[in-house]
Amino acid sequence: MAFRRCGCMRDGLTTVVEQNMENSGRAAECRFDLLGIGNAIVDVLAPVEADFPQRNGMVPGSMALIDGQRAQTLYNQIRREKEMGGGSAANTCVVASNMGARVAYLGKVADDAPGQAFGADLQAAGVYFPSVPLQGDEGDHNPTARCIILVTPDGQRTMNTYLGACVTFSPEDVLADVVQASKVIYMEGYLFDPPAAQEAFRTAARIAHEAGRKVALSLSDRFCVDRHRAAFHDLVRGHVDILFANEDEICALYQTDDFDEAARRVAAETHFAVLTRSERGSVIIQDQKRIVIESVRTQVIDTTGAGDAYAAGFLAGWTSDRTLAECGRLGSVAASEVISHYGARPLINMRQDMDF
């Protein structure tokens, strides 16, 4: 089955999806294969010395929330390699679109230059982005978010995130018509800090399930799990159909250092989980059965977005009715591509240049 290109545009313009609605039974059922909901962030990537994170009071490999002043101080200290649209779920959406899935995204930006660039970046990637930006005083007080990603020589990334406009995401930003038109809703754990965003997650899940759609959740970061463990357990048990997590995150959720123990416990709590383990590949758990997927070897330059890309490949496969083993392979292929260069998004057309 070949993936199809998403040609969605903003502001009511005619789309490739709409033009093909009458010719595709799948399109008639769902306008979008995937809807991402997350923090809309501009990524700033910078290579740094191996000891730079620790010298500046950071935990290497972690994600920390910072204020505007700290963001500006770091921005002035680093040599910026790239600045581009980012955010975990947005990265997943761009990779999935690159693989031919029909994709939409909801996230909050301000009506400022970075926010406009973020929207244009998604549009260029074929991702439909109908979210209304913050304007006026509200936008001035909450500018578009940015994430300063420090990449050490071993490819590890340490993220410092100023959330800005992201913290204003609320149930009112969950566009019911877009949720209802999407085969699977993919929610980003990073967005889960503000109470309004937590309510937005539950609202999106309710709308999706009422429409017969599926809901996926990424745990995003072990420190995020530590902050919201009880709430994440509630989501996993009662609102989520597919859970994505890496080894650190799933062990943090169940407060164990034993991956197999964490895998057993998540299998008891939800019927479908996808767990990534870096170079050790991934494990897909469905109805107590496990499928082990090997990683795809590549030269590691920057691990930023590896989990996002894996989720994209997996969901692009899952929404086009691939087997779970094939979904896992597609996830591994997508992850291997993005870690082979700086940045969390593909540098190639993955449908044309890779054998799917």
Buried (B, 14 or more C-beta within 10 A) or exposed (E): EEBBBBBBBBEEEEBBBBEBEEEEEBBEEBBBBBBBBBBBBBBBBBBBEEEBBEEBEBEBBBBBBBEEEBBBBBBEEBEEBBBBBBBBBBBBBBBBBBBBBBBBBBBBBBBBEBBBBBBEBBBEBBBBBBBEBBEEEEBEEBBBBBBBBBBBEEBBBBBBBBBBBBBBBBBEBBBBEBBBBBBBBBBBBBBBBBEEBBEBBBBBBBBBBEBEBBBBBBBBBBBBBEBBBEBBBBBBEEBBBBBBBBBBBBBBBBEBEEBEBBBBBBBEBBBBBBBBBBEEBBBBBBEEEBBEBEBBEBEBBBBBBBBBBBBBBBBBBBBBEBEBEBBBBBBBBBBBBBBBBBBBBBEEEBBEEBEB
